[in-house]
Amino acid sequence: MARDKSEKHFKVLFLDVGLVVRAQQLPRDIFFQKEITFQNKGALVEQFVGQELLAIQENNEPAKLNFWQRDKRGSQAEVDYVIAMKGDIFPIEVKSGHSHWLKSLKILMGERKLSVGVRVSEQPLNFSDSILSVPLYMIHELPRLLTSIKA
C-alpha cells in the first residue's frame, strides 16, 4: 500500500499485476497484445512499477511506498511514488503512454528543492533537465542509475 505523508490517502497495490487484471475483469491475453490500448493501462503500469519499487528496496528496511498529493484549490497535483534511497528523496512519475507532461513532478521538485526526478515510461533511458527517464523494463536498475547520477 502506498500512502501520502498524512496517511489520509492511500493507493492499494495488489500482490501481482495478474490480480489487477482479474479484479478489473480484463481479458487474460491482454499482455500478449502488441499494443495495449485500453482505459486501464495506466493502472496496470502503475501497479507494475509499484511492485518493482517494493522489490528493489533495501532488505533491512520494511517495504514502504509513498506518493505525493497536493489539494490546493486551482492547483491540484499528484506524483505516483516518492522513494527514499541512500538519504535522498526521489519523486517518480509513471507514464503509461507517450505523454511528456510532468507538471506534478516538476511542481514537487520545485517546492521541495529536489535535484532529480524520475519518469518511468516507454521512453528510452535518458537524463535531461534533472529528469531521469527510465524504461519500464529497467526499473530494477533504479538504485544503480540514481547513485551514478548523484555521484
N, C-alpha and C positions, 0 to 999 in steps of 0.2 A: 504494500500500500504506500503510495506517495502522499505526503502531507505538505501543507503550507506551514509557515512558522507558527501561526496562531493555532494550528490543528483544528480549526473550524471547518476547513475544506479539505477534502481528500480525493484521491483517484484510486480506484481499485485496480490492482494488477492481478491477472489470473496467473496460475502456475504455468500455463502453457498457451501459446498462440492458438493451438487447436481447440482449446476450451472456449476461447473467444469466438472462433468460427462457429462452434456448436451453439453457444449461447445466443448468437445473432442469427442463427438458422441460415447460415450461408452454405452454398454448395461445397461438398467435400473436395472437389477438384479445383478449388479456387487458386491454390498455389501453383498449379501446373499450367495455368493460362499464361500466354506470352505477355499480355498486357492486362494487369489487374485494374479495371476501371469500374468502380462501384462506390456507392455512397460511404461505406465504412472502411475504406482503405486506410484513412488516417488513423482510425482507432487501432487497426491491426499493426500498422507500422509503429505507432507509439507504444503499444503493448510489447512488441518485439524489442524495441530499444530499451524499455524499462527492464525487461528480463535480462538483457545483456549487461546493462549497467549494474544490476544486482550481482550478476555473476563475476564481474571484474573487481568488486570491492575487496578490500583487504580482509583476509580470513580472520584476523584477530579483532575485528570490529563487527558489531551487529549490522546486518543488512538493513540499509535505510536509504530511502529516496525522498527528495523534497522537490517541490515546484514553487514557482513564484506567481502571485496573482495580485494585481492592483485594481481596486474598485473605485477609483476616483471618478466622479461624475464627469462625463465627456472625455475621459482618458483612461479607458479600461485596457489592461494588458495582462498577458499570461505567458510565462515561459514554461515549457513542458517539464523540464527537470533542472535541478540545481544540485551539483555534487561537490563535495569537498575531497581534495586529493593532495596529500603531502602539504597541508597547511594553506592551500589556495582554494578559492571558490570558483567554480566554472558553471555558467548557465548553459543549458543545452536546449536548442530548439529543434524539434523533429518536423521535417517536411516530407510529406508523402508523395507529392507531385513535383512539378518543375517550378514551383513558386520560389521567387527570390526575395520575398518580403520578410524582413527580420526586424520589424518595428519594435515588437515587445522585447526582443533580445537586446536591441540597442538602447532602449529605454532603461532596462535593468542595469546594463553595463555602465551607462552614464550616471545613473542615480547612485550606484554602489561603487563607482570607480573601479570596475573590474577590467583587467587588461586583456583578457582573452575570453571569447565566447565560442560556442561550438554549434555548428549546424550539422545535423545528421540527415542525409537525404540520398537521392540517387545521383547527385553530382559527384564528379571526381575529387580526389584528395587535393586540397588546396589550402593555403593560408594567405589571406589578404584582408587588409583593413581590420586587423585584430580578430578576425573570424576564421576559425579552423573548420573547413568543410570536410566532413568525413563520410565516405560512402557507407551504406548500411552494413556491408559485409566486413568492414574494418572496425566496428565498434570495440571489439576486444583489444584493439591496439591503442585505444584512447590513453591509458596511463603512459605508455611509451611516447606517444605523439605529444601529449601535453607537457611531459617532462622535458622533451627536447626543445619545445618552444620556449618554455620558461627559463631554460639554461642560458 
